[in-house]
């Protein structure tokens, strides 16, 4: 079987193929969410994706382009949790994702949070927050976003590409 390819997401796709997570949560929904849904359909094991997007213009664009397959992308708010530490958080009910078993981070757009002095945040703390509240470590992959990668490494978490899939 030929699987969907979306090169920048290959590490996440390889993890999904090998481990078949049942509930994938993606921070930063869009075209990637469509490709995740396609992969899940091809694998046909019953997995699903819930993607959170905080930019209403991009959310609407995703809908116009047909990327919000299975209504997987949810428009939510986000907030600047700490300007001092550069932390932004997506706001969504944790009850909706209690069964999450794989995270993908490709958002938010930090440019939307530029302060009056020109500073931008550099991380989101949703992964740590959810893992703390659910009291379990959940595998994750972060697309780029070195600030979030470093934030998680500083908390002694390992991204899936930090060890063998």
N, C-alpha and C positions, 0 to 999 in steps of 0.2 A: 504494500500500500504506500502511495506517495502522500506524505503529510504536507500540510500547509507550511509554507516557509515565510518568515518575516525576519530577515537576517538579524536585526538588532535584538530580537527576542529569542534567538536560538537557545541560549542557556535555560530560559524559562520553559520553552517548548520541550527541550530534552528532558527536563525535570518532569514535566507533565506526562510525557510519553512513558518514562521509566517508572514513575511513582503513582500515576493516576489519582491525583487529589480530587476529592469529591466536591469541595467548595473552595474556589480560588477567589480571593479578594484582590482587586486591582485598584490602587490609588492613582487616578489620572486616566479616565476612560476615554476611548476614541477608536481610532482605526485598529489599534492593537486589540481592543475588546472584541471586535468583529473577528479578527484572526484567531483569538483564543476560542471563541465560540465555534468557528469552523473546525479547529483542531479537535475540540471536544466532540463535535458531531462525527468526525471521522473515526475517532477512537471508540465512540459509542459505548462508554462504560457507565454513563449516568452522571458525570461531573457537570458542574455549573460554575459560572463566573458572575460575580457582583462587582461592578466597577463604580467607583465614586468619582464624580467630576464636579469641581467647584466653580468653573468658569461657564456662566450661562451662555455666552456667545459660542464657545467651543462645544458645549452640550447641544445647542440648537444646530450647529454645523454638523455635528456627528449624526444627528437625527436626519438632517437633510440629505447627507451622503449615504444614508442607509447602514451606518456602522452600528447602530444600537439594536442589533439583532437580539431577539428574545427579551427585549426591554431590560437588558443587563446593566445599562448605564443609568445611574441614579444621580440626579442633580442635588448636591448638598452644599451647605455653607462650609466655610473654613474660617479660621481666625488665627490671628497672630497671638500665640500663647506667651512668647517672651521675645521682645525686641532685643533685650540684652544678650540673649543666647541664640537669637535668630531661629526660633522654632515656630512653625506653622502647624496647625492640626485640622484635619477634616473632621467635621461634626456629623456624626451619624449614630444611630442606635446600635449598641454593641449586641443587643438581642438578635439583630438581623444576621449576625455573622458568628454566632457562638460555635458553629461547626466548621469554621474556617480551618483549612489544613495546608494552605499555601498562599503566600502574599506576593504580589508584584507591585513595585513602586515606580511610577512614571509621572509623578505629579506631586504637588501642585506647581503652577507657574509662579515662581517666586517673584517675578517682575510685578505681579499684581499687588505685592505687599511692600513696595518700596516706600520707605519712610521719608519724611520731609527732608532729612539730612542726606538722602540718597542711599541709605543702607538697605540691603535686601536680606531676607532670611536665607538660611543655608540648609535647613533640614525640616523634616516632619517627624513627629514623635509617635505617630499612630501605631507603628509596629510594636514598639516597646509598651505603649499604653494598653493595647489589646492583649498582648502576651501576659502582662502583669495582671490584668483583670481576669483573664481566663486561667491564669496560673499554669501556663504551659508554653514551651518553646515551639514556635511554628516556623517551618522552613520559609525562606523568603529570597527574592531576587530583586535587586534594585538596578534599573536602567540608568546608567550614568550616575548623576547626583552624588558626587563624592562627599558632599556634606552629610547626607543621610547615611551613606556607607560608613563614613568615619564615626558618626554618632553611634551607630549600631555596634561597630567594632570596639569603640571605647566602653560600651556596656557589656563587652565579651560575648556578643552574638556573632555567629558565622553565617554569612550569606552562602547560598548553595554553590556558588562558584569558588568559595574559599575552601571547599573540600570536594571530594569526588561525588558526582551525582550518582 
